Amino acid sequence: MIDLRLRSRISDGELDQKIGKVITPRDWNLVLTGPATIRKPNGHPLCVYLPKALDGIVTRDMYEVLHGLRGERTENRGIASGSPRVRRGNQKATYSRRVPSAIIGAFDAAGREKYCRLTAWTGRNLPQWQTLHPLLRAIAGNLEQHVPDRYAAQLAEAQRTHQEWVVPDTPFTTVTVNNTYPTGVHTDAGDLDAGFSTLACLRRGTYTGGHLCFPRYRVAVDMHDTDLILMDAHEYHGNAHVTCTCGTQLNGMCDTCGAERISVVSYFRTKMTACGTEEEEQQRAVQRRENRNATR
Ligand SMILES: O=C(O)CCC(=O)C(=O)O
């Protein structure tokens, strides 16, 4: 495994121009092709690339669960959707491009729902969620081995969280599953500062592009099937357009040729430590519903 400490980074002004935009090959000059630890100029880890780390771990059932999420679309990915947010008519809320991305696992009391919960898909598909747990444990094992200090910090937070919100034997509460679309340059919000994020890739059919890139450092990686990258998701990152052999720039798996790039981002949501037990959070949800009905 190479261990490389970068010497340079682009200026804040140059980086600002790229935020929210989809990355292109002009944004990188180093593409990782083998196992590598990449450090920032200050010596802190930027990413650890582990080709084929999940080979033999991802079963057909796991793939089917992740592939089965391709119909879940969201307008809530903000600049990570690769397009600016827009307002519809005179509505107050803003929306970003609709992209095939799903959040599964646990979620804190954020947004409209002021209580902690398993996401709607997770609640409806508990056996499928559990099918993914061995994969998440294998990802956690790699995190422990390659970035032990970040793993330990994240595990400590997971241990002081009610266990119904944590994937057993991992420091993860939540997973974002993306299917074949480019993310605009963004940083992840809501995950633990002292921790580290992880991104696993499953790939089917033939396509070009999709490179995951850290534009501040001009480093990219073309993730292949069962590759894993451990990464500082508080550094700006994004992935390039995915073009299949039909010549289409994809926003979702290609229905014609089957080209598909699934990215599985597993992390710990900082605010989960403040959640009550599942029973307490359910009571909070009922209470909120009753209060809302009473004020109508
Ligand atoms: O799919 C990728 O390579 C990037 C995904 C990502 O950055 C995200 O979901 O926040």
The ligand as an SDF file (V2000), in Angstrom:
LIG
                    3D

 10  9  0  0  0  0  0  0  0  0999 V2000
  -21.0850    8.2380   -5.4680 O   0  0  0  0  0  0  0  0  0  0  0  0
  -20.0870    8.8930   -5.2000 C   0  0  0  0  0  0  0  0  0  0  0  0
  -18.9690    8.6390   -5.6710 O   0  0  0  0  0  0  0  0  0  0  0  0
  -20.1850   10.0700   -4.2600 C   0  0  0  0  0  0  0  0  0  0  0  0
  -21.3570    9.9910   -3.3240 C   0  0  0  0  0  0  0  0  0  0  0  0
  -21.3850   11.1220   -2.3530 C   0  0  0  0  0  0  0  0  0  0  0  0
  -20.4960   11.9400   -2.3070 O   0  0  0  0  0  0  0  0  0  0  0  0
  -22.5230   11.2900   -1.4320 C   0  0  0  0  0  0  0  0  0  0  0  0
  -23.4760   10.5130   -1.4540 O   0  0  0  0  0  0  0  0  0  0  0  0
  -22.4830   12.2570   -0.6240 O   0  0  0  0  0  0  0  0  0  0  0  0
  1  2  2  0
  2  3  1  0
  2  4  1  0
  4  5  1  0
  5  6  1  0
  6  7  2  0
  6  8  1  0
  8  9  2  0
  8 10  1  0
M  END
$$$$
